Amino acid sequence: MHLIVCIDDRDGMHFGGRRLSSDCTLTEYILNLASAAKLWMNAYSAKLFPADAVCIAEDFLLQAGEGEYCFVETTALTEKLSLESVTLCRWNRRYPFTEVFPRELLKGMHLAHSQDIPGNSHDTITIERYIP
């Protein structure tokens, strides 16, 4: 599976079950990234996307198969995931947070691509893609 996670400058993912931020430009970017495959997420995250564009399940990390994408906001991540890539979407800001992206997931991976995109709610969103 391909993992997509939005983080702040300190790797924070969400605050008390609430998203740090949302951005319609980033939502479009994610839809384009996953356009040839299924895009999985929980019901909370699905509110950001068109209903017909996503697969919704609370156990989406277990249901997603090879080549499919998972957008994670409020779900805790573990090292037990079988990852083909990790895409980090950096807000380039500091927010309060209660859940941190576990850097251990990037062990054995390298940065394959980095780009800045102009956001709607953020001047610049940095996209980093890590692969084994």
N, C-alpha and C positions, 0 to 999 in steps of 0.2 A: 504494500500500500504506500501511497504518497501522502505525507502528512503536511498540512498547512496550518500554521499557528501565527497569530499576531502577538507581538510582544513590545514592551516598552524598553527603555534604555537599561533597565536593571533585570531584564528577562521576565518581568511580571506579565501574567496572562489575563487575569481578571481580578476583580475586587469584590469579595463577598458575594460571588455568584453573578455579578454584573459585569458586562463587557467594559473594557477600558475605553473603547471608542469604536465607532463604525465610520466607514467611508464608502460612498457609492462608487467611487472610482476603483477602490480596492475590490469591492464586490464584483464589479465587471471584470477586473483582472483575474480573479479567482475562477469565475465562470468560463473565461477564455482558456485558462490554464487546464481546466478539467473537462473541456468541451468534448473530447473524444472518449471519455470514460464516465463512470458514475461518480457523483460527488455526494459523500455521506456526511451527516452531521446530526446533532440532536435537535429537538423541537425548538429550544431556546435560540440556537443559531440560525435555524431555518427562517426566522422572521426577517432576516436581512436579504433573503434571496427569493426569486420567483418560485412559487410552489412547484411548478412543473419541471424545475431544473435540478432538484435535489432529492436524495433519498434520506428519509428521516427515520431514525431509530435511536432509542436511548443507549443501546449497546452497539452503536455503529462501528466502533473500533473492532469489535469481534465479527461483525457482518461483512465489512469491507474486504474485498478480495484483491488478488494480485492485479496491479495496474490501475486500481481505483484510488480515488482521493478522499481524504477525510479532513474536514475543517474543524478545528478544535478551539473552543473558547473556554468552556467551564468544566471540561472533563479532565480528571487527573490522568497524567501520562506515566507509563511505566516502561522499563527497559525491555519488557517481554514482547514488545511490538516487533513485527517483521517489516522493516522499512526499506522501501526502494529509494526514497528521497525524503528530505525534510525541507519545506519552504518556510522561511521565517520572514514575516512581514513586520518590519520595524517602524514603529510610530515616530522614532527619534524625539521622544519626550519622556518625562518621568511622571508616572501616575502612582497613586497608592495601589497596592495589590495584596491579595491573600494567597494566590497560587502562582508559583514560579515555573517557567519552562525548565524541565530537567536537562541540563547540558549533557548529561551522560548519554542521551539519545543520539548525540552527534559523534560518539566515540566510534572510530573506524571510518568516519566520513570526512570528506574535504569539501571546501567551498568551490563549487563548480561554476557559479554564476552570481553576479551581484549587479543590481541596477537600481537607480532611483527613478521613481515615477511621481509625477505631480498628483497630489491627492485633492480631494474636495474639502475635507475638514482639516487636513494637514498639508502644509506646503510641500513636503517631500516625504514619501514613504519608501524606505529602502527594502528591496526584495533580495533575499539571499537564498540560494538553492544549494543544498548539501546532498552529495551522493556518496555511496560507498567507493 
